[in-house]
């Protein structure tokens, strides 16, 4: 899950998704993906994604690390 805030930190919305059993990495990736999809559905086209997982940031920015199953979500993000 996660929250959406405006540039002034004002609450814009929140979301959650039940994933069942999965790895922490996959949960973080799903959170990023669902957050971006939620922002898009609300009409936001310019967003800044904040993540607290350096592993996920490395996967998205440096394109390294992670696992094969995580890369399909990385490509969507």
C-alpha positions in Angstrom: 0.0 0.0 0.0 0.9 3.6 0.0 -0.3 7.2 0.0 -0.4 10.0 -2.6 0.4 13.5 -1.5 0.4 16.7 -3.4 3.4 19.0 -3.7 2.2 20.8 -0.5 2.1 17.4 1.3 -1.7 17.5 1.2 -3.4 14.1 1.3 -4.6 13.0 -2.2 -5.4 9.4 -1.6 -4.3 6.0 -0.3 -4.3 2.5 -1.6 -3.7 -1.1 -0.5 -3.5 -4.4 -2.3 -3.8 -7.9 -0.9 -0.9 -10.0 -2.3 -1.1 -13.2 -0.3 2.3 -14.8 0.3 5.2 -13.3 -1.6 8.7 -11.9 -1.0 9.4 -8.5 0.4 10.9 -7.5 -3.0 7.7 -8.4 -4.8 5.5 -6.6 -2.3 7.6 -3.4 -2.7 7.4 -3.7 -6.5 3.7 -4.2 -6.4 3.3 -1.2 -4.1 5.2 1.0 -6.6 3.2 -0.3 -9.6 -0.2 0.0 -7.9 0.7 3.5 -6.6 1.6 4.7 -10.1 -1.6 3.2 -11.5 -3.7 4.8 -8.8 -2.1 8.2 -9.4 -2.8 7.8 -13.1 -6.4 6.9 -12.5 -6.8 10.0 -10.4 -5.5 12.1 -13.3 -2.0 12.8 -12.1 0.5 12.7 -15.0 3.6 14.0 -13.3 4.5 12.1 -10.2 7.5 11.6 -8.0 7.8 8.1 -6.6 9.4 7.7 -3.1 10.5 4.3 -2.1 12.2 3.2 1.2 13.8 0.1 -0.3 17.3 0.6 -1.7 17.1 -2.8 -3.4 14.0 -1.7 -5.4 15.6 1.7 -6.2 18.7 -0.1 -7.5 16.5 -2.3 -9.7 14.6 0.7 -11.1 17.4 3.2 -11.5 20.6 1.1 -11.9 18.8 -1.8 -13.5 20.7 -4.4 -11.4 19.9 -6.9 -8.7 16.5 -8.4 -8.0 15.1 -11.6 -9.3 13.7 -12.7 -12.7 10.1 -12.6 -11.4 10.6 -9.0 -10.3 11.8 -7.7 -13.7 8.4 -7.9 -15.4 7.0 -5.5 -12.8 10.1 -3.3 -13.1 9.6 -2.9 -16.8 6.0 -1.8 -16.1 7.1 0.7 -13.5 
